[in-house]
Amino acid sequence: MKRYFITPLFALAIASGAFAQAPQAADFNRAVMQAYEEMLRENYKDYEVLFRRANEYYNHGDYLRALEDLDSAVKYCPESDSDLRFSIYALRAECYYELKRYAQALPEATQALNIDPTSTAMLNLRGRIEYDFNQLTEAKADFSKLLRINSRSQEALFGLALVAAKENNVGLAGEYMEKAVALTPSDSNAFIRRAKVKQIMGDYNGAVDDLLLAMATDADNAKALPALVELADTNYPAVASGLSGAIRQAPRQPLYYFLRGSIAASHYHYGAAIADFKYIISENLYNYAGLYCSLAECYYALGDYETALDEVDTALAKYTDEDDPARYFTVRARIQRALKQTDKAMLSINRALDILPDNSDAMVEKALILTDQKKAKDASALLGEIIMAEPYQPMNYLLRAWVMNDFLNQQKAAKGLYTRVCELELDHPEQIGSMLGFAQLFNGQTAKAVEWMEACLKEPDGDGHNHYLGACFYAWAGRKQRALECMEDALKAGYANYYDWTLNSDGRVNVSPIRDDAKFKELLEQYKSIFSK
């Protein structure tokens, strides 16, 4: 549910020839896939071709299609071909892991290890999954075996460090992680892994320092920034403090201001984010149209739609070939929809889709605009396409169910969509991200839904997002008092998305049923300072 404001500011400085070669690479990939199609038309049971095509799908991030081919390959691959069967199970494990279907990844990794018990990749993968499932004894056994096979395995050392940290054996965890870093002392990935161990140990400031060190060591590392954002979900003050320290040491470095502003916005501290973005612009630290789009998103969230529109129009006037105009047009459409300018919003979103036809954010926004234009049938069809492309995104099911139930009088179809959300069984890192309880609530399973939501509300909620969703949930459950309690907890924690509180009416994941309540209005007035009002 969180809409992150992070954009690739630092990546713009490292444009390489790889981008110029993209069309040729795309043509090559099409030719390869066509060749596979022809071979499989001749023999659909050719398990070697099925595996090779699955590997292509995996390399391009299309894990669902990869799994389809792998399921066929394992069916036709003879038991005697143990090498290929190992590769099939291993790739299935990797696909399920990438899809966050850890419960399904685990037995696949075990199947692969039954064939080759010395596979370092599968020992590492199974150990990570066991660690995530808190099966520490099993994880320790796999990482220890990996270390016996390869005494210089960083994966084994960091895995054992994580297990020791979770067992509260701080000294042993420190020994393992320092040995791991010493193997490659200039490798930025080593700092990212050490940051993870420090986070488990509760050393958040040390974790932030390591992630910033990883960025300073290798600006091209694509893992450091997401890790910093993830850490901010756990301890936003530590991340903000670390970035402030970095700014004091390098006051003319735009990346640190942008990171601090982006992470602030991601945690609903829009005033602080606006200050950082504006500072970059006013001091001419970086010339990037996306800064204006980030400002627009902040002002939109604060309910200042006219200012937001001015900022995104500035972004659209300034962008270059290196920018992301599809995002800018999508943001403009979102703002125009908030201003009830649905015809203009449709023009903007179509511009976005002209640039990136398969962009899911733009497609969802178009479906919402179509709903506002009373074209619910078209909206439902478009959401159906989105679900086919991204079957593990629960909010898309909820949106389509809402359109079918509330606008098309298709209650049975809506119920089926809610059931599908319940069947996804997502291993989401934040329990509330699965949206399971909303699907259960709208499917009439109220007791289960309430149990789920109360469990979610016990999770750490440093920015109020979980309690905002709690307010949405209980508003639609008809429990007004509990909804208002969640609302107050969300506001206390700083959930400053004024659009969500006052205007968002999409998908029955909103607080619209309680907006007319006097207490609701009183709470918004009481906490108006967080909205910069």
N, C-alpha and C positions, 0 to 999 in steps of 0.2 A: 504493500500500500504506500510505502514511502516513495516520493518522487525526488530522486537525488538531483542536485544541481551541479554535480561534478562534470566538467567537460575537459577535453584534452588540450588544455592551454600549453602545457609543457611539451606536448607532442608536436605542436606546430613548428617548433624550432628544429625538428630533426627529420624533416621531409626527405625521403630518399628516392633513389631510382626505382625502388620496388613498386611505387605507386604507378610510375609510368609504364611498367610492364604488366599491370593488372589485366588489360584487355587481352593480351596474348595468353596470359595464364588462364583466363576464363575460357578462351577459345579451346585451349588444350584440354581443359577439364571437361568441356562439353564433348569433345571428340572421344575422350577416354570413356565417359559414361555411355555414349552412343555405342561404342564398341562392346561394352559389357551388355547392353540391351540386346544387341544382335546375337552375341554368344548365348545369352540365356533364352532367347527365342528358339534357338536351335536345340538347346538342352536346358530346361528350367531346373534340372536336378544337378547341374554342374556346381558342386559345393565349393570348389576352388575359386571359381569366378564369383560366386555369391560372397565368399569371404573377402576377395580382393575389392569388390564393389563396396562392401560394408566398411572396409578400411578407408576407402575414399570418402564415404559419407561421414565417418568418424572424424577424419582430418579436417572436414569442412563444418564440423559442429552439428551435423544432422544426425543426432543420436537415435532418433526414433526409426528413421529409415535404415540406419545401420543395424538396429536390433531386428527389424523385419527380415533383412537378409541373413543375419546370423542365426535366427530361429530356423530358417529354411536350411541353411548350411549344416547345422548340427543334426538336422533330421536326416539328411542324405549322406553325411560324412560317415564312412565305415569306422567301426570301433578300432580296426587295425591301424588306422591312420592317426596315431596318438599325437604326433607333432601338430597336425592341423587342428585336431580337437582341442588340444591345449590352447592354441592361438584363438580359437573361437570362444572358448570359455573366458579367456583372459580379456578379449576385446568386449565381450558382453559385460564383464565385471566393470570395465572402464566406462562403458556407455551408461550403465545404471548409476555408477558413481557420479558421472557428470550431470545426470538428471536428478541427482540428490535422492535416488531411490536406493538408499543404503541397505535396506533390508533385503533387496533383491541382488545387490552387488555382492554381498557377503557369500552366499552359497556358490555364486559363479566363480569367485576367487578360490574358494575351497575346491571346487571341481577341477580348476586348473592346477592347483597345488597337489591334488591327488595324482595327477599325471606327472608333474615335475615338482617335487617337494623342494627343490633348490632354486626355484625361480625368485630372483631378488625383487623383481617388479611386483609379483603377486604377494610375496611376503610383506612387502612394504604397504601395498594397498590393503591387504586384509588386516594388518596391524593398525592402520589408520582407522578403518571402519570399526574394528573392535574397540579402539580407544574412544571413538565417537559414541559407541553404545555402552561405554563405561565397563567394558569387559577387560579390565586392566590386566588380569592374570594372563589371559589369552594374548592380548596385545604385547605384553612384555615377552612372552615366549616367542612370538613371531619376530619382534625386533631383535631379540637376543640371538635367534638363529641366523637372522640376516647379518648381524655383526660377526658371527662365527665364520660365515661364508666369506665376508669381506670386512676385514678389520678397519678399513678406511671408509666405511659407508656412512656418509652424513645422514642419510635417511634413517639408518638404525640408531645412530647416536641421538639425533633430535627426537626420534620416536621414544626412545628410552628416557630422554629428558622430560618429555611431556608426561609420560606415565609417572615418573618420580615426582614431578611437580603436582600432579593430581593426587598422588599419595601423600602429599605434604612433606616429602623428603627433599627439602630445599637444597641441602648440601650436595646430594647426589645429582639432582637436576642441574645444578650449576656446573659440576664437573663434566657431565655429559655434553652440555651445550658449549662449553668453552673448548672442549676437545673437537667438537664438530666445527666450530668457527676457525680454529687453528689449522684445519685441513686446507681451507681456502680463505685466507684472511682478507682478500680483496674482492670477494664475491658478494654482491649485494643481496643475493638470495639467502646467504647465510645469516645476514642481519635480520631479514624478514622472519626467518624461522626462529632465531633467538628471541625476537620480539614476541612471538607466540608463546614461547615458554615463559618469558617474563610476565606476560599477561596472566597466564594461569597461576603464577606465583604471587600475583597481586602487585607486581612492580610495574604499574602503568606508566609512570614517568620514564622508566628505563626502556619500556617497550616503544614509547613514542620516539625517544632518542634514537633507538635502533632503526625505526622506519624512516626517520629523517636522514639518518646516516646512509641507509640503502639508496634513497633518492639522490643524495649528494655523490655517492659512489658511482651510480649508474642511472643517469636521467632517463634511459630507455626502458628501465625495468617496469613492466606493466603490472606487477603484483603489489608494489609498495603502496600505491595510492589506494586501491581497494582495501588493503589491510588496514590502512590508517582510518579509512571511513568506517570499517567494521569495528575497529577499536573505539572509535568515537561513540558507536552505539552502546558500548559497555561503559565507557568512562569519558564522556564529552569534556568535562573540565580538564582532565589530564592532557587531552589532545590540544585543546585550545591553549592551555598554558605552554605546552611544548612548542607550538607554532609561534606563540608570542615571544618565547625565548629565542627562537630562530630569527624572528624579525628584528629583535634587538641586536643580534649579532650581524645581520645582513639587512639593514633597513631599506636598501634599494632593490631587493630581490622580489620581483612581482609574484613569483610562484607561491611564496609563503603567504602573502596577503590573499591570493586567490584561493589557496587551500583552506585558510582559516575562514574566509568568507563562505566558501562552498560548503564546508562542513557545518558552519553555523546555520546556514540556510537549510541544510538537510535535517537539522535538529530544531527547526522552527524558530531560530533566533534571527529573524529577518532584519531587524534594525542593525545588529552587529554586522551581518553580511553586507547590507547596503553600504555601510561605512567603509568596509574593506574594498568593495568593488569601486566605489566612487574615488577612493584614495588612489587606486591604480590609474584611473582615468585622469584625475586632476593633476597627478604628478608625472603624467606621461611615462609611466613605467613600462607600459606594454600597449601596443596598438592591436586590439582584437575585438571584432564585432560581437563575439559571444559574451563579452562583459556586459553589454547593454541588454542582451537577452536574459542573462542571469539577474540583472536588476529588474527587468520586466517580470520575471517569475516571482521575485520577492514582493514587488508592489502588488501583483495579482493576488498573492497569498494574503497580503494585508488588506485586501479589499479596495485598493486604490487603483481602479481599473483604467482610468484615463491616463494617469502617469505611466502605468504599465504599458499601455498601448503606445505612448510616445517613445518609451525606451526600446520596445521591440521594433518599432518602425525605424529607429536610429540604427539598430543592428542590421535590418534589411537594407538600409541605405549604404552601409559601410562594408558589407561582407565581400570577401574575395573567394577565389577558388579553393582556398585551404579551409574555409569555414564550413558550417553545417546549416545551410539555409533551410533545409527541410525542418529542422528543429525550430528555427525562428518562425517559419510560417505556421507550424503547429501551435506554438505558444501564442501567436497572434490570433489564431482561430479560437483558442481556449479563452482568451481575454474577450474577444468579440462575442462569444457565446454568453459570457458572464454579463455583458452589456446588452444582451437580448438582440444583438445584431446578427441574427442567424444567417441571413443571406450573405453578408460579408464574411462571416465565419466559414461558410461553405466555399467561397472563392479562395480563401486563405488555405483551407485544408486541402483543397484540390491542387493548389500550387505545391504544397508539401508532397503530395502523393505523385505529382508529375516528376518530382526530383527523386523520391524514393518510394516506388509503388508498393513495396512490401513492408513499409515501416509500420510496426504494430501500434505505436503511440498515435500516429496520425490516423490509422484506420479506426482505432477505438474512438478518437475524437470525432471522426466523421460519423460514426454510428450514433454518437450522442447528439450531434447536430441534427442528423436525420430524425431522431426521436423528437427533438424540440420542434422540428418542422412538421410533425405529425405524419411522418413517413415511416411508421414503425415496422412495416413489412420489410422495407429496404434495410432498415437498421438491424433487424433480426438476421437477415440473410448475410449481411456484412460481418456481424459478430460470429455467425456460424463459420465463415471463412477463417476468421482470426483464431477461433478455437481449434480448427483443423490444423492450422500452422503452429499453434502454441498450446498443445493440449494439457500442459501442466500449469497454466496460469488461472487460478481459481476465480479471480475477479471477472474475467471475461464470461464465465458461465453465469455468474450472478447477474451481470448486466443483461445478458440475453434472456435469462429467466424473468427478470424484471420487465423487459420489453414485452415478452410474450404474455406474462400474467396481467400486467397493468394496462397494456395498450392493444393487445391482439385477442384478448379473451381466450388464451390457449393455456389454461391452468394445468392441464395434464402434461403438456410439453414442458412447461416451467418446472413442474415437480420432477420430471425426468432429469432436467439439468441440475437441480439441487441434489438429486441422488447421485449424479456423476461426480459432483464435488466431494460428496461423502466417500465415494469409492476411490478417489485419487490417492488417498493415504500418503499425502506428501510428508516427507521427512524434512520439514522446513526448519531452518536454524532458529527462527522465532516461531513458537507454536501458533501465535495469532496470525502469522502470515498465511497459514493454510486456509483461513476463512471457513473452517469446518463448521464452527458453531452457527454462523449465519445460515449456511445451507441447512443445517439441522433445524434451526428455528423456523425457517420458511417452509420446511417440509413437515412441520408438525411435531418434531421430536424435541419439545421444549425442555424437558428435564435434562436430556443429554446435552442440549445446547447450553443451558445455564451452567452445568458442571464444567463444560469446556471453557466458557468465558471466565468463570471464577478462577480456574487454573491459570489462564492467561494473565489475569490481573495480578496474580501473585509473582509473576516474572518481573525482573528489574525493568523499570520504566522511567528512565532519567529525563525524557523529554515530553512525557505525557501522551505519546502516540497511542499506547495500548489503552489508556483510560479514555481517550477520545473514541476509539472503536468500541470500548465498553459502553460509553454513552449512546452511541449509535445502536448498538445491540439492544440495550434495555429500552431505548425509546421505541423501537419496533416491537419489542416483546410486551409492551404495554405496562412496564414497570417504571413509571415516571420518576418516582423518588430515587430509585437506584440509578437511573440514568443521570439525574441531576447530581447525585453524589460522585459518579464517575466524571461528569463534566467538571465539577469543582476540583477534583484531583488532577485532571488533565491541565486545567488552567494554572493551578498551583505549580505544576511541573514545567510550565512555559509553553504549552501547545498553542502557538500564536497564529494558526492558520485561520484567519477571519473568514475567508471564503468558505472553508469547510463548516464553520460554525453557523454562518448566516445564509448561505446560498446553495451549497451543494445539495442536490436532490436526486442524485443518480444511484440506481441499483439497490435502493433500500439499505445502503450502507451510509447512513447520514443521520442527522439529528432532527430532521424536519418534523417528526411527530411532537416534539416538545418545544418548538420555537415560539409558540404563542404563550407559553407558560410564563407567569410573572417572575418566577425564580430564575428562569433561563435568562431573561433580560437583565435581571438584577446582577447575575454573575458576570455577564459580559461587561456591564458597567463597572463592576467592582475590579475587574482585572484588565481594564482597557489599556493600561500602561504597556502591557506586553504586545499590544497591537500598534504601538507607536502612535496612539491617539490621545 
